[in-house]
Amino acid sequence: MLQCNGQRFLWLNRCIVNAFALRFPDHTHADLALAPGATGLGLDPDQERGLRVAPLGEPALIELVVDQRGVWMNVMPDTWGVHVNGRPIRKLAMLHAGDSLHVEGREMVLASAASAQPVAGSARPRGCDVIPVLRGQGGAFHGQAVPVGDPANGATPLVGATVDMQDADVRVSSFDPMVPLQVNGMTVTSAWLRIGDQLVLPNGQRFLFEGPELRADAIETSVRAPMPKATPEDDTPKRMRMPWLLIAAAAIAIVLLALFWFGV
């Protein structure tokens, strides 16, 4: 939860409903749409394709699970050589749109449609100084946060791209249309970023777009019921508990004093 100038905003958790697909950039394998639930991928008898959806009853190399939290990858036992963005994965990983997966020597890209238009009617609340960031994923910028839309700095320059904020919307554009970018695994020259989007620059550097959702439609409107006040009956056991503790401590002290005094 974010408190900003007396207004409360929710961090964005996008509801995932069949919004992802696997792309195979190394060959002409058709894109594989990922439906909510679990999808197992196993070896394909066609060595050129390499991977396919594992039929029921056949072993899978990995399992991709799509739920309201996002996309998760489970690596099956005895499966080796699974990498996400160049990092080895042994058991479990949470995936982001735009991640590059390597399984059995095949590359797959988890893709999701980039936003071509800003959300209509969005506006950045006045007096809110929270600035979203691009957080590096691997490479020279790994873990570093690059501020986006800082009014003092204007547009954020990157290698081969620029990022600027317009009200509550953030747009990334390529310097050269002939050298496109990737947003969520899709090749673009310009796109509006949403919280959680992954940007890949022409030099291969990856960034995740992080920050609070500052749109008007993300403001929390639900009113929480006040906590009921404790009644006098509820407070009675608490008040009665302290004298009993004092009486017990006094009794123990008297017994110890008697032992020392009479030498029992």
N, C-alpha and C positions, 0 to 999 in steps of 0.2 A: 504494500500500500504506500502511496506517495501523498504527502501533505504539501500543498503548494498554495500559498497565499490564502489559506483558509478553505481551499477547495481540495477534495480528495479525488484521486485518480487511481484506476486499477492498472496494474501491469497486465499487458496483453497476453492472453492465452488463446491462440487461435484454435477454433474447433476444426478438427481434421475430418472431412467427409469425402473420401475418395478423391483427394486433391493431389496425389502423388503418382508418379510413374517412373519406371526405370528405363533409362536410355542407354543404348549400346553404341558408343561413338566409334569403336574400332571396326564395326561391320554393319551390315544392313539388317540386322535383327530388328524386328518391329518393336516399338515401345511397349512396355508391359505396365498396364495400369494396375495400381495397388488398391484393392478394395479394403474397407475396414475389416479388421480381423487379421488372421495369420496367413501368410503365403510362404510356402517352402520352395526353395530353389535347389535343384539337383543337377547332376550331369546329364547332358543331352547326347544321345547316340550320334547326332550330327556334330562331329568335332568342330566344324566351322562355326556353329553357333555356340557350342560349349556348355551353355546353361539353359535350363527350362524350368517351368513350374513343375515341381515334383508331383507326380500322380499319387493318389491316395494309396498308402501302403508301401511306397518306395522311399528309400532314405533320402534325406535332404542334406545339403552342405550347410546352408544357412536358412534362417527363418526370419522373415520381416513381419513385424506386427504393427498395424496401424490402429491407434486408438485416439481418444480425446487428448492425450498428453503429447502425441506426436508419433514418430516412427522409431521403432526399436529393432535392433538386429541381434538375434540369438545365433551364436556359432555352435553348431552341433558337435558333440564329442567326436574325436578322431579327425576333425577337420582342421587343416593347417594352411597357412599362407593367405589368411584373410586380412586385408588392410583397408583402412578408411583414411583417405587423405595422406597416404604414406605411412600411417601408424598401424602397427600390428594389433589385431584384436583377437583375444583368446576365447572370450565367453560372451560378453554382452556390451552393447554400445547404443547410445542414443544418437540418432542420425538427424541431420538438418538438410533441408532442401539445398541442392548444390554439392553435396558430398560426393566424392569419388570413391567407389568401392572396387576392390580388386579381389576376385575369387577365382581360383584355378587358372590364373593368368589372364582372366577376362576382366575388362574394365566396364563398370556400370556407373551411371550418374543418376542420383536421386533427383528428379526434376519436379518442379512445380511452377505453374504459370506466374510470370512476373507481372506486376501491376503496370498497365500502360497508361492509366489515368488516375489522378488523385481522387480521394473520396470527396464527393460533392458536399459543400457546406462545412468543411472542416476549418477550424480556426484555433490558433494557439492561444491559450488563456493569457490574459494580460498579467504582468507581474510574475510570471513563472520563469525562473532562471534555470530550470533543469534542461541540460543539453544532452541529446542522444549521442552515442558514440559508435564507431566502427572498431570492433575488437579483433585484433589479428589472430588468425588461426594457422599456426606453423609459420615457417620462414623467419625473416628478420624482424617482423612485427608481432611475433607470437606473444599473446597475453597483453600487448600494449593497447591502450584505448586512444583512438584518434577522435577528438571532438568534432561534431558535425553541426553546422549551422550556428556557430558562435557569432553573435552580432558584432563582436569586436574584430573578428577575423574574416567575416564574409564566407565565401565559398571555400570548401576544404579541398586543396589540391592533392591529388594522388598520382601515382605513376600511370599515365595514359588515361586518366579520368579526372573528373571534378564532381564534387558533391556539394549541393547547396540546399538550404531550407527555405520554403515558401509557406509562411504561416505554420501549420502543423504538419506539412508534407515535406518529405525529403526526396530529392531527385538526384540520380547519378547519370552522368553523360560521358560518353567516350570523346576524347580529343579528336580522334580520327575515325570517321565512319567505316573506313576500311579495316580498322583494328578494333573489333567489337569486344564487349565485355560479356561476362556471364553472371546472371542473377538467378539464383535457384536452379542452376543447371541449364538455363535457357540462354541462348546467344542473343544479345540485345546491343543496341547502341545508346539507348536511353530508357530509363525505367524509374518509377516511383517506388521507393523502398518502404517496406512494412517491417514492424518489429519482428525479428527472427529471420529475416532474409539473409542469404549468403551471397556475397559479392566476390567474384574472382576477376582480378585485374589482368591485363594482357601479359604481364610478367609472371603470372601464376600465383601471386600473393592473394590469400584468402582473408576475408573479413566477415564477421557476423554483425548485423545491425542490432544494437541493443539500446534499450531505454524505455521510459514509460510511454504509455499510449496517452497522447495529449489531446485527442479529439473530443468534441463535445459528447459524442455518443458513447464514450468510454467512462463518463463520469458515473460514479456510483450513486444510484438513485434510491436504492433500498434503504429503508429506515429500520434500524435494529430496535427490537423491543427492549425497554430498560430492564435492568436486573431488578428483581423484586427485593424490597428492603427486608432486612431481618426483623422478625417480630420479637417482642420481649420474651416469648416462650423459647425462641431459638437461641437467645442470648443466655438464658438461664443455665444450661449445662456448662457453658464456658466460664461463667462467673463462679459456679460451684466447684469447678475443677481445681482452682488454685488453693482454697483452704485444705482440701484433702491432701494435696502435695505437701503443704506446710506441716500438717499434722503427722504425716508419715516421716518427714525429715526430722521432726522433733522427737518422735519415738525412737528412731534409730540413734539419735544423739544421746538420749537418756540411757539406752542399753549399753552403748560404748562407754559412757561415763561410769556406769555401774561396774563394768568389767575392770576398768582401770582402778576404781576406788576400792572395791572389795577384793580384788585379785581373784575373781572367780574364773 
